[in-house]
C-alpha cells in the first residue's frame, strides 16, 4: 500500500519523523516524503501532487512549526481536496500541539498567521485557516510531549 507522508518544516529534536518513517517502511508501506520541498518552503510541486494523488493514505504530523511552512499548508489543502473527491484516508498526528491549537490556529500557529495576513491574499489565508480548522476537528493521534519517543 502506498502512503504519502508529509512532515513539518523543522523536524522534532528526537527524530520522531525519522522513527515514524522507519516504522512504516518496516511494515511494508511504500512511502514518499517531500522533506526537501518542505524545507525549501516550496508549494505543491507536480511530483508531490502526483504522490498525493497516487497514495491511498496521507499522514500529516502537526507540530509547533507546521504553520511556519506555506508549503505544508498548500499540501494540506491538496490532501483535503483529494479526500473529498475520492476514497482517501487522512491520518493526523498532533505532536506537541493539540487538535484545538491546529483548528483555532492558536500558539505558534497564530504567530505564523499574523504574518501571513500581511503577506498573502486574503482568500489564500482563509483557505489555509479552513484547512487547519477541518484537520483539527477530526480525531487524530495526539502526542502531548516528548515523553513518547
C-alpha positions as CSV (number, residue, x, y, z in Angstrom):
1,X,0.0,0.0,0.0
2,X,1.2,3.5,-0.8
3,X,1.3,6.2,1.8
4,X,2.3,9.8,1.4
5,X,4.0,11.3,4.5
6,X,4.4,15.0,5.0
7,X,6.2,16.5,7.9
8,X,6.8,19.8,9.5
9,X,9.3,22.4,8.4
10,X,11.7,21.7,11.2
11,X,11.7,18.1,12.5
12,X,11.4,17.4,16.2
13,X,14.6,17.2,18.2
14,X,14.2,13.5,18.9
15,X,13.8,12.3,15.3
16,X,10.1,11.5,15.6
17,X,9.5,11.8,11.8
18,X,12.5,9.5,11.0
19,X,11.3,6.9,13.5
20,X,7.8,7.1,12.0
21,X,9.1,6.7,8.5
22,X,11.3,3.7,9.5
23,X,8.3,2.0,11.2
24,X,6.1,2.5,8.1
25,X,8.8,1.0,5.8
26,X,9.3,-1.9,8.2
27,X,5.5,-2.5,8.0
28,X,5.9,-2.8,4.2
29,X,4.3,0.6,3.3
30,X,5.6,2.3,0.2
31,X,6.3,5.8,1.4
32,X,7.1,9.1,-0.2
33,X,8.2,12.2,1.6
34,X,8.9,15.7,0.4
35,X,11.3,16.8,3.1
36,X,13.4,18.8,0.7
37,X,10.5,20.6,-0.8
38,X,9.1,21.5,2.7
39,X,12.5,22.7,4.0
40,X,12.9,25.0,1.0
41,X,9.3,26.3,1.6
42,X,8.0,25.5,-1.9
43,X,4.4,24.8,-2.6
44,X,2.9,21.7,-4.1
45,X,5.2,20.6,-6.9
46,X,3.8,18.4,-9.6
47,X,5.8,15.4,-8.2
48,X,4.4,16.0,-4.7
49,X,0.9,16.4,-6.1
50,X,1.3,13.2,-8.1
51,X,2.5,11.3,-4.9
52,X,-0.6,12.6,-3.0
53,X,-2.9,11.5,-5.8
54,X,-1.4,8.1,-6.1
55,X,-1.5,7.4,-2.4
56,X,-4.4,5.8,-0.6
57,X,-3.3,7.3,2.7
58,X,-1.9,10.7,3.7
59,X,-0.3,11.1,7.1
60,X,0.4,14.6,8.4
61,X,2.3,15.4,11.5
62,X,1.1,18.7,13.0
63,X,3.7,20.2,15.4
64,X,4.6,23.6,16.7
65,X,6.5,24.5,13.4
66,X,3.9,23.2,11.0
67,X,2.2,26.5,10.1
68,X,5.7,28.1,9.5
69,X,5.6,26.5,6.1
70,X,3.2,27.7,3.4
71,X,4.2,24.6,1.5
72,X,2.8,22.4,4.3
73,X,-0.4,24.4,4.3
74,X,-0.7,24.0,0.5
75,X,-0.2,20.3,0.7
76,X,-2.8,20.0,3.5
77,X,-5.3,21.8,1.2
78,X,-4.5,19.3,-1.6
79,X,-4.9,16.3,0.7
80,X,-8.3,17.6,2.0
81,X,-9.4,18.2,-1.6
82,X,-8.5,14.7,-2.6
83,X,-10.2,13.3,0.5
84,X,-13.5,14.9,-0.6
85,X,-13.2,13.7,-4.2
86,X,-12.3,10.0,-3.7
87,X,-11.7,7.4,-1.0
88,X,-8.6,8.7,0.6
89,X,-7.5,8.1,4.2
90,X,-6.2,11.2,6.1
91,X,-4.3,10.3,9.3
92,X,-3.4,13.2,11.6
93,X,-0.7,13.1,14.3
94,X,-0.6,16.0,16.7
95,X,2.9,16.2,18.1
96,X,3.4,18.7,20.9
97,X,0.3,20.6,19.8
98,X,-3.3,20.0,20.5
99,X,-6.0,19.5,17.9
100,X,-7.6,22.6,19.3
101,X,-4.5,24.7,18.6
102,X,-4.5,23.4,15.0
103,X,-8.2,24.0,14.5
104,X,-8.2,27.5,16.0
105,X,-4.7,28.5,14.9
106,X,-3.5,29.1,18.5
107,X,0.0,29.4,19.8
108,X,2.7,29.3,17.2
109,X,0.0,28.8,14.5
110,X,-1.4,32.2,15.5
111,X,2.1,33.8,15.2
112,X,2.6,32.4,11.7
113,X,-0.8,33.6,10.5
114,X,-0.3,37.1,11.9
115,X,2.5,37.4,9.3
116,X,0.5,35.6,6.5
117,X,-2.4,38.1,6.8
118,X,0.0,40.8,5.7
119,X,1.9,38.8,3.0
120,X,-0.7,36.8,1.2
121,X,-4.1,37.4,-0.4
122,X,-7.0,37.2,2.0
123,X,-8.6,34.3,0.1
124,X,-5.5,32.1,0.3
125,X,-5.1,32.7,4.0
126,X,-8.8,31.9,4.6
127,X,-8.3,28.6,2.7
128,X,-5.3,27.7,4.9
129,X,-7.3,28.6,8.0
130,X,-10.2,26.5,6.9
131,X,-8.0,23.5,6.1
132,X,-6.4,23.7,9.5
133,X,-9.8,24.0,11.2
134,X,-11.1,20.9,9.3
135,X,-7.9,18.9,10.1
136,X,-8.1,19.9,13.8
137,X,-11.8,19.0,14.2
138,X,-11.3,15.3,13.3
139,X,-9.7,13.0,15.8
140,X,-6.2,12.0,15.4
141,X,-3.3,10.6,17.4
142,X,-2.1,13.2,20.0
143,X,1.4,13.1,21.4
144,X,1.3,15.9,24.0
145,X,5.1,16.0,24.8
146,X,8.4,14.3,24.1
147,X,7.9,11.5,26.6
148,X,6.5,9.5,23.7
149,X,9.9,8.8,21.9
